[in-house]
Amino acid sequence: RDGSLRESANEMGVKILLYEAGEALRYDELCIRAGERGILRVMRHLGMLPASRQKKFPIEPLIARNSGWMRATDSGFVRNLKHLGDKVEKDDIMAI
């Protein structure tokens, strides 16, 4: 997006990890906590923080090469069929 942190960093050749979650102009405590935990894990993995003493769970890494938005064409109620973290394929129905 024009004027975004992502665009500015890209123009300067700076690699960033950008966490986006929740809704615009609202704080979502659950999303904030999940993002904070993720950031701390990345920093520990990179040696920027000491290793955690918590148990490690085997997680298969997933690298997102691109992202996109899905927007509703109309207002109304939504029933999500896919949830945060679900893997999706082309033509999967995301919500009704």
N, C-alpha and C positions, 0 to 999 in steps of 0.2 A: 504494500500500500504506500502511496505517496506520503512522505513526511513521517513514516514509521521508524521506530528504532531498527527494525529489521532492514529496511531500505538503506538507512544511514550507515549501518555497520557493513553491509554488503558493498556499498560504494567505497568505503575505506579499507576493504579487504580484511575486516575483522570478523573472526568466527565467533558466533554467539550461540547460546542455548536459551531460547525464549520459551517461557512457560505461559500459556494462556489458558485460563479456565474461568468458569462462572459466567456471569452476565455483565454487560457493560454497565458501569456506574453503580455497581453493587458489590459488597463484600460477601463472599461465600466462605464461611469459616472452614468447612470441610475441604473445599478446593485449596484454600490457603495452606492448611496443614499438610495436605498431600503434596503440594508443590514444595513446601519447605523440606519435607522428608526427602523428596527426590533430589533437590539441590544439594542437601547435605550428603546424600549417597554418592552423587557425582563428584563432589569435592573430596570425599574420602577415597574414592577410586583413583582420582588424579593425584593423591598424596598431598592435597592442600590441607587436610585435617587428619588427625590420627584415626586409625581403624576403629570401627565400632566394636563393642563387646557383645552386641546382640547376635542371636543365631542367624546364620545366613540361609536363605531359602534358594534353591536352584531356580533361576528365572532365565528363560531363553530371551536374549536381547532382541529387540526389534528396532531397526533403524528406519525412520520415516524419511523418505526421499522427497516427499512433497505433501501438501495438505490442501484442504479445500473446505468450503462452507456449504452447508445445505440450508436453504431458507424456505420457510413456508410461503406458499402463494396466497394463502388466506389466513385470517385470524380464526381462533377457535380453540378447541381442546386437542391435546395430542396424547397418544399412547405409544411410548417408545417400545420398539421391538428389539433394538440393540442398545447395549449399555456401555458406559465408559469402560474402555479397555477391550471391548469385544473386537475380534478381527472381522473385517467385512470384505466382501468380494464385489466386483462389479455386478450391478443389477440386484443386489440384496435390498430387501425392503427394510428401511431404517425405522419407520414410524407410520402410524395411521392417524 
